[in-house]
Amino acid sequence: MDFFTFGSKDIGIDLGTANILVALKDKGIVLKEPSVVAIDKITNKVLASGEEAKEMLGRTPENIKAVRPLKDGVIADFTATQLMLKNIIQKVAKRYSIGKPRVVVGVPSGITEVEERAVEESILQAGAKEVYLIEEPMAAAIGSGIDVSEPSGNIIVDIGGGTTEVAVISLGGIVVSNSIRIAGDELDEDIISYIKKEHNLAIGETTAENIKKEIASVLPQMTEQKIVVRGRDLVTGYPKNTEVYSTEIQIAISNSIQEIIDVVKLTLEKTPPELVSDIAQKGIILAGGGALIQNIDKLISEKTKMPVYVAQDPLDSVVKGTYKTLEDLNKLKTVLINSRKKR
């Protein structure tokens, strides 16, 4: 079934591991929801997507599977991704009159050709006319207001759900880039492991994510923060509440944070001297959900000896970049890593 039956509009998608954001040309962001889909195993129909499906994670009966079809920034479950994209596009199509659009999708810079094709196929089968792929750090740079076409060095660190992408950009291209599969999801796993080990308490992904958002900090704080966490006592098997402190979470996530810092330093070491000198003046831009962790800008600045700034609306940087690219496709065509067309 093809949902694009009205007038044509162009769409930008940030196909994130944690969240999917959709923007329409001239309209801005029109949809933002978790990258989760609940599917009836018997009929293979989508029962829910987004927030509603996220609530079902870890709570479904046997005939329903609630999954995150993207892992580490790439498609892990092709069928579920396709169903989720169709569902999302249907939601957008209901609200806005959309014909067969051109779609620009943000993908991780470390994506393989096989993964590229999987993303393209999913979106073409959801009814798009043309699919263009743009590397997420490039999209995040454009979305953060950087003029990527100028002959001057800029560095962007995009800490998403599945990947952390670091890229040095100049003259409309990525000069040096590194991508590691350590980001928001890995920090959640760190928190789950720590609480299991130190508190004998089993908690789920959603609880870990809430702890991260509420009290995670990468530096000691003037005032210790705490949160009451509910989980399953690993000794008795019964539900139990326990208090968890920000200092504990700082310890829990410290190794992963160090790996993120290491990849930023490694990228800077590989950057040509002229561009490093530009970056030293302009600073490092942080985007993605990980940019919202308390004091992460201060810690990266301390370790790199450079100014660090968090992008305005860091969660929206990639999707903003996709629709800014659509608005000026001729000028920004060089930033696209492909142009696969369906006629």
Protein Blocks (a to p, Z undefined) as FASTA:
>chain_A
ZZblbccddddddddfkbccdddehklpabdcdddddddfklopafbgcjllmmmgopac
fkbccddfbgghiafblmlmmmmmmmmmmmmmmmpccddddddddddfkbcfklmmmmmm
mmmmnopabdcdddfklmmmmmnopafkbccddddddddfkbccddddeehiafbdcddf
bdfklmmmmmmmmmmmmnopacdfklmmmmmmmmgcfbdcfbacddddddddfklopacd
ddddfklmmmmmmmmmmmmmmmmmmmmmmpcfklmmmmmmnopadedjklmpghklmmmm
mmnopacdddehkllmmmmmmmmmmmmmmlmmmmpgbdcddZZ
